Amino acid sequence: MGKRANGEGSVFPYKEGWAGYVWVTTPEGKRTRKWAYGKTREETHAKWLKLHELANKGPVPTKHPTVAAYLTRWLDEVIKPNREPTTYAGYEALVRLYMIPGLGKKRLDKLTVRDVQTWLNILPTLCTCCDQQKDLKRPEAKRCCSKGKCCKSYPSRGTIASIRRILRSAIGQAVREELISKNVVALTTLPSGSKSSKKRKHDTWSVDEARRFLEHLRAVEEPLYAAFVLTLVLGLRRGGRSSA
C-alpha cells in the first residue's frame, strides 16, 4: 500500500495522507524543495505533476504574501518611485479604503476570479460611510450612519472601475514577477452599476461638490488631504479650459 507507483517520483505516505516534493528554483535564484499534499495518492500525484511542470518552465515561488502585503509593497516599490505624487495618492487611498479591507487577508496565490468578482459585485451596494466607519471621526452632531440613519453614500461606477483597473495593474505586476501564473482580475466583469449611479446624470463634480468633499476630508483629518486638493484643482482647471 505504501509503495510508490511508477512515475510518481517523490510522492509518499505522510501522516494521514500523502506528500510529495519537487526541487525548484525560486525567483531569488535559490534551489529548494516545494511540497504538495493530499488525502490520496492520486490527488497528491496530480499536484506533484503540476508542480513539476511549473519547475520546468522557470522560477517557482515557495512563499506567497497576502494580497494586503503585496499591494503595500507594490505601492511602495512600483508606484511611488515611478508615478506622479497625485497618482500615488489616488492609488493608495483606493487600496487602503477598498482593496485591503475586501481582499487583503487572501493569500496572493490563492486569489481566484470568483473571489474578485464576488467582491466587485458587492461594492455597489456598500455605503462607504457605514463600511469605512467614517462617522467615528466626525463630531457627534454631524454623524449619520452610526446613528442608524444611513446616508447611502455608495461608490460610483467610475470609482469601482478605477478600483478594478488599479487592482488589475497590481496583479499584472505579480504575474510579471512570476509570483503567480495568471491575472485573475483581468477575467472579471465590471458590475453594471451602483445605487448611487441612479442619482447622478454625470460623473463630473461641480465646484460646490468638490468643496464639500474637501471639507469632509479635513473634518476627518484625512492624511492625504493636500494630495486630493491638488488633484481636484488640476481637474477643475482642465474642465474649465475645455468648456471655454
Secondary structure, DSSP 8 states (H G I E B T S, - for coil): --S--TT--SEEEETTEEEEEEEEE-TTS-EEEEEEEESSHHHHHHHHHHHHHHHHHS---S---BHHHHHHHHIIIIIHHHS-HHHHHHHHHHIIIIIHHHHTTSBGGG--HHHHHHHHHHGGG--HHHHTTGGGGS-GGG--GGGT--------HHHHHHHHHHHHHHHHHHHHTTSSSS-SGGG----S--GGGGT-S-S---HHHHHHHHHHHHHTT-TTHHHHHHHHHHHHHHHHHHH-
